[in-house]
């Protein structure tokens, strides 16, 4: 079906002959496809077939083929498509959405709907729980499940969201079966599944918006000895450095810090230099307002989500490890 869609876009596809099968297997492609444009320009792709693609999976794709990769799947939403374009990965889905670029060829088709989901069933209410403001509320529920029983005003204060957003999130999660009302009030259910959903949406809708600054430093060996200083400045550790504090076997190559604003004195003391692109010290906004006086690290659901949002397969492996070693994440998985 996807190859037929390419034909509709003016590209002629040819699955290469049997002698290329061994090459495809060796280079982890599902098939080898040669595309020819009307101008005569050709490109040979290693085809990677994914039955379903979420923003989380798009963030962590590791397509290692001999040929340029062409991702083929049933449907690619615009948030996923945006992530794939940023990563330079060409794609096509069975709805006809596609992005392919080489030489003088550019195919860019967006906005075609998933044929498996009728228009009437697409609900805008998802933005209530997993839009930028709603994600803050869900984070509070994942990090402190006992907060589910609290009044809306308490949840609003802890998350920094409005009362209207809190109500929309509670209604959405209740309707989806992630919250239920028992003898003791509202309770969180299927916490592990909710964490998966939240982490996907976080990587697309909130992660980038929290950046306060990117910095570089040659030597990161000092940070584990800076606990007292960070506590005094209201700085908490997240990302793979936070994962390293959960699991000492992990060796972090970057430092993610959360603070209410850029800590100028801390930056100067440790000679952090502004990075033009992405450095190895990421300073991000501390977006929640529930105090945890004894916590040096951010809550582990955020550490987990940061690892997935990094797009680094090594950090994703760290995420899998702390899901089985961190008490908070284990309890969520059992709820």
C-alpha positions as CSV (number, residue, x, y, z in Angstrom):
1,X,0.0,0.0,0.0
2,X,2.8,2.5,0.9
3,X,4.7,1.7,-2.4
4,X,1.4,2.4,-4.2
5,X,1.2,5.8,-2.5
6,X,4.7,6.6,-3.7
7,X,3.5,5.8,-7.2
8,X,0.6,8.3,-6.8
9,X,3.3,10.9,-5.9
10,X,5.2,10.4,-9.1
11,X,7.9,8.0,-7.9
12,X,8.4,4.6,-9.4
13,X,9.4,1.9,-6.8
14,X,11.4,-1.2,-7.5
15,X,12.0,-3.8,-4.8
16,X,15.5,-5.1,-5.6
17,X,16.0,-8.6,-6.7
18,X,16.7,-11.7,-4.6
19,X,20.5,-11.3,-4.6
20,X,20.0,-8.2,-2.5
21,X,18.1,-10.1,0.2
22,X,21.3,-11.0,2.1
23,X,22.4,-7.4,2.0
24,X,19.1,-6.3,3.4
25,X,19.3,-8.8,6.3
26,X,22.9,-7.9,7.0
27,X,22.1,-4.2,7.3
28,X,18.9,-4.7,9.3
29,X,16.5,-3.4,6.6
30,X,13.2,-5.1,6.0
31,X,13.6,-4.6,2.2
32,X,15.7,-2.7,-0.3
33,X,13.8,-0.3,-2.5
34,X,15.0,1.8,-5.4
35,X,12.9,4.9,-6.2
36,X,13.1,6.7,-9.5
37,X,11.6,10.3,-9.9
38,X,10.3,11.7,-13.1
39,X,13.5,13.6,-13.6
40,X,15.4,10.3,-13.6
41,X,17.0,10.9,-10.2
42,X,17.2,7.6,-8.2
43,X,17.8,6.7,-4.6
44,X,18.1,3.2,-3.0
45,X,16.6,3.0,0.4
46,X,16.8,0.4,3.2
47,X,13.1,0.1,4.1
48,X,12.2,-0.1,7.8
49,X,8.6,-1.2,8.4
50,X,7.0,-0.2,11.7
51,X,3.4,-1.2,12.4
52,X,2.8,1.7,14.8
53,X,4.8,4.8,15.5
54,X,4.4,7.0,18.5
55,X,6.3,10.2,19.3
56,X,8.2,8.3,21.9
57,X,9.4,5.7,19.4
58,X,10.1,8.4,16.9
59,X,12.4,10.1,19.4
60,X,14.4,6.9,20.0
61,X,14.6,5.5,16.5
62,X,17.9,3.9,15.7
63,X,17.8,3.1,12.0
64,X,21.2,1.5,11.1
65,X,21.1,0.4,7.5
66,X,23.7,0.5,4.8
67,X,21.3,2.6,2.6
68,X,19.5,5.7,3.6
69,X,16.4,4.7,5.6
70,X,12.8,4.9,4.4
71,X,10.4,4.5,7.3
72,X,7.1,2.8,6.3
73,X,4.1,2.6,8.7
74,X,0.3,2.7,8.8
75,X,-0.1,6.3,9.9
76,X,2.2,9.2,10.9
77,X,0.7,12.0,12.9
78,X,2.0,15.5,12.5
79,X,4.0,15.5,15.8
80,X,5.7,12.3,14.8
81,X,6.3,13.6,11.2
82,X,7.9,16.8,12.7
83,X,10.2,14.7,14.8
84,X,11.2,12.5,11.8
85,X,11.9,15.5,9.6
86,X,14.1,17.0,12.3
87,X,16.0,13.7,12.4
88,X,16.4,13.6,8.6
89,X,14.5,10.4,8.3
90,X,12.4,10.0,5.1
91,X,9.0,8.3,5.5
92,X,5.7,7.3,3.9
93,X,2.4,6.0,5.4
94,X,-0.6,4.3,4.0
95,X,-2.7,7.4,4.3
96,X,-0.3,9.1,1.8
97,X,1.6,11.4,4.2
98,X,5.2,11.4,3.0
99,X,8.6,13.2,3.1
100,X,11.4,12.2,0.8
101,X,14.3,14.5,-0.1
102,X,17.4,13.8,-2.3
103,X,19.2,15.6,-5.1
104,X,16.5,17.7,-6.9
105,X,13.6,15.6,-5.5
106,X,11.4,16.8,-2.7
107,X,8.1,15.1,-1.8
108,X,6.3,16.7,1.2
109,X,2.7,15.6,1.9
110,X,1.1,16.5,5.2
111,X,-2.2,16.5,6.9
112,X,-3.8,13.3,5.5
113,X,-6.0,11.7,8.1
114,X,-5.6,8.2,9.5
115,X,-8.1,6.1,7.4
116,X,-8.6,3.8,10.3
117,X,-10.0,6.6,12.5
118,X,-13.2,8.2,11.4
119,X,-13.2,12.0,11.6
120,X,-16.0,12.0,14.1
121,X,-13.9,9.9,16.5
122,X,-11.0,12.2,16.7
123,X,-11.4,14.0,20.0
124,X,-9.8,17.4,20.8
125,X,-10.2,16.7,24.5
126,X,-6.8,14.9,24.5
127,X,-5.2,18.3,24.7
128,X,-6.8,18.7,28.2
129,X,-4.6,15.9,29.7
130,X,-1.6,15.9,27.4
131,X,-1.3,19.5,26.2
132,X,1.5,21.6,27.7
133,X,-0.5,22.7,30.8
134,X,-2.2,19.3,31.3
135,X,1.1,17.5,31.3
136,X,2.1,19.4,34.4
137,X,-1.0,18.1,36.2
138,X,-0.4,14.5,35.1
139,X,3.2,14.8,36.3
140,X,2.0,15.7,39.8
141,X,-0.3,12.7,39.8
142,X,2.5,10.3,38.6
143,X,5.0,11.7,41.0
144,X,2.8,11.8,44.1
145,X,-0.2,9.4,43.5
146,X,-1.8,10.4,46.8
147,X,-2.4,13.9,45.3
148,X,-5.2,12.3,43.2
149,X,-7.5,12.5,46.2
150,X,-6.8,16.2,46.8
151,X,-9.1,19.1,45.9
152,X,-8.6,20.8,42.5
153,X,-7.1,23.9,44.1
154,X,-4.4,21.8,45.7
155,X,-3.6,20.1,42.4
156,X,-3.6,23.5,40.7
157,X,-1.1,24.9,43.3
158,X,1.2,21.9,43.0
159,X,1.2,21.9,39.2
160,X,1.0,25.6,38.4
161,X,-2.0,24.9,36.1
162,X,-5.4,26.6,36.3
163,X,-8.4,25.1,38.0
164,X,-10.1,24.7,34.6
165,X,-7.1,22.7,33.3
166,X,-7.1,20.5,36.5
167,X,-10.8,19.7,36.0
168,X,-10.3,18.9,32.3
169,X,-7.4,16.6,33.2
170,X,-9.3,14.8,36.0
171,X,-12.3,14.3,33.7
172,X,-10.1,13.0,30.9
173,X,-8.2,10.6,33.0
174,X,-11.3,9.3,34.7
175,X,-13.0,8.7,31.4
176,X,-9.9,6.8,30.2
177,X,-9.8,4.7,33.3
178,X,-6.6,6.1,34.8
179,X,-8.5,7.5,37.8
180,X,-11.4,6.0,39.8
181,X,-13.2,7.0,42.9
182,X,-13.1,4.7,45.9
183,X,-13.9,4.9,49.5
184,X,-10.9,7.1,50.1
185,X,-11.6,9.4,47.2
186,X,-9.9,9.5,43.8
187,X,-7.2,6.9,43.2
188,X,-4.7,6.5,40.4
189,X,-4.9,3.3,38.3
190,X,-2.8,1.8,35.5
191,X,0.0,4.1,36.5
192,X,2.7,2.4,34.3
193,X,0.5,2.8,31.2
194,X,-0.2,6.4,32.1
195,X,3.6,7.0,32.5
196,X,4.1,5.7,29.0
197,X,1.5,8.0,27.6
198,X,2.7,11.0,29.5
199,X,6.3,10.4,28.5
200,X,5.4,10.3,24.8
201,X,3.4,13.6,25.0
202,X,6.1,15.2,27.2
203,X,8.8,14.6,24.6
204,X,6.7,16.5,22.0
205,X,4.7,19.1,23.9
206,X,6.7,20.2,26.9
207,X,10.4,19.0,26.9
208,X,11.8,21.7,24.6
209,X,9.7,24.5,26.2
210,X,11.5,24.0,29.5
211,X,15.0,24.8,28.3
212,X,16.6,27.7,30.1
213,X,20.1,27.2,28.7
214,X,22.5,24.9,27.1
215,X,26.1,24.9,28.4
216,X,29.3,23.0,27.9
217,X,32.1,22.1,30.3
218,X,35.2,19.9,29.7
219,X,35.1,18.1,33.0
220,X,31.9,16.9,34.6
221,X,33.5,15.0,37.5
222,X,32.7,17.8,40.0
223,X,28.9,17.6,40.0
224,X,28.4,14.6,42.4
225,X,30.3,16.6,45.1
226,X,28.0,19.7,44.7
227,X,24.9,18.4,46.4
228,X,25.0,20.9,49.2
229,X,25.5,23.8,46.9
230,X,22.7,22.7,44.6
231,X,20.3,22.2,47.5
232,X,21.1,25.7,48.7
233,X,20.3,27.2,45.3
234,X,17.1,25.1,44.8
235,X,18.7,23.1,41.9
236,X,17.6,19.5,41.3
237,X,19.3,16.8,39.1
238,X,17.4,15.1,36.3
239,X,18.2,13.3,33.1
240,X,20.9,10.6,33.0
241,X,22.7,12.2,35.9
242,X,19.6,11.7,38.0
243,X,19.3,8.1,36.6
244,X,22.9,7.6,37.7
245,X,22.0,8.5,41.3
246,X,19.2,5.9,41.1
247,X,21.4,3.2,39.6
248,X,25.1,3.6,40.4
249,X,26.0,1.3,37.5
250,X,25.0,4.0,35.0
251,X,27.8,6.4,33.9
252,X,26.2,9.7,32.8
253,X,27.8,11.7,30.0
254,X,25.6,14.8,30.6
255,X,24.1,16.8,33.4
256,X,20.5,17.9,33.4
257,X,19.6,20.5,36.1
258,X,16.2,21.9,37.1
259,X,15.9,25.4,38.6
260,X,13.3,28.1,38.8
261,X,15.6,30.4,36.8
262,X,19.1,30.4,35.4
263,X,21.5,30.1,38.4
264,X,24.1,32.7,37.4
265,X,26.4,32.2,40.4
266,X,26.4,28.4,39.9
267,X,27.2,28.8,36.2
268,X,30.1,31.2,36.9
269,X,31.5,29.1,39.7
270,X,31.7,26.0,37.6
271,X,32.8,27.8,34.4
272,X,29.9,26.6,32.3
273,X,30.2,28.0,28.8
274,X,27.1,28.8,26.6
275,X,26.8,26.1,23.9
276,X,25.8,27.2,20.4
277,X,23.8,24.0,19.8
278,X,23.5,21.2,22.4
279,X,26.0,21.1,25.3
280,X,26.6,18.5,28.0
281,X,24.9,20.6,30.7
282,X,21.2,21.2,30.2
283,X,19.5,23.7,32.6
284,X,15.7,23.5,32.5
285,X,12.7,25.1,34.2
286,X,11.5,23.5,37.4
287,X,7.8,23.6,36.4
288,X,6.1,22.1,39.5
289,X,5.5,23.7,42.9
290,X,5.2,20.8,45.4
291,X,8.1,21.1,47.7
292,X,10.3,18.1,48.5
293,X,12.8,19.4,51.0
294,X,14.9,16.2,51.1
295,X,15.0,15.6,47.3
296,X,18.2,16.3,45.4
297,X,16.9,14.6,42.3
298,X,13.7,15.5,40.4
299,X,10.9,12.9,40.7
300,X,11.8,9.7,38.8
301,X,8.9,9.9,36.3
302,X,10.6,13.1,35.0
303,X,14.0,11.4,34.9
304,X,12.5,8.6,32.9
305,X,10.8,10.9,30.5
306,X,14.0,13.0,30.0
307,X,15.9,9.8,29.1
308,X,13.3,8.9,26.4
309,X,13.1,12.5,25.1
310,X,16.9,12.7,24.6
311,X,16.6,10.5,21.4
312,X,19.8,8.7,22.6
313,X,19.4,4.9,22.5
314,X,21.9,4.6,25.3
315,X,19.8,6.8,27.5
316,X,16.7,4.9,26.5
317,X,18.3,1.8,27.9
318,X,19.0,3.6,31.1
319,X,15.2,4.4,31.2
320,X,14.4,0.7,30.9
321,X,16.8,0.0,33.8
322,X,15.4,2.5,36.2
323,X,11.8,1.3,35.5
324,X,12.9,-1.9,37.3
325,X,15.0,-0.5,40.0
326,X,13.4,2.7,41.2
327,X,10.7,2.2,43.9
328,X,8.5,5.0,42.7
329,X,8.4,3.7,39.1
330,X,7.9,0.1,40.3
331,X,4.9,1.2,42.4
332,X,3.4,3.0,39.4
333,X,3.8,-0.1,37.3
334,X,1.9,-2.1,39.9
335,X,-1.0,0.3,40.3
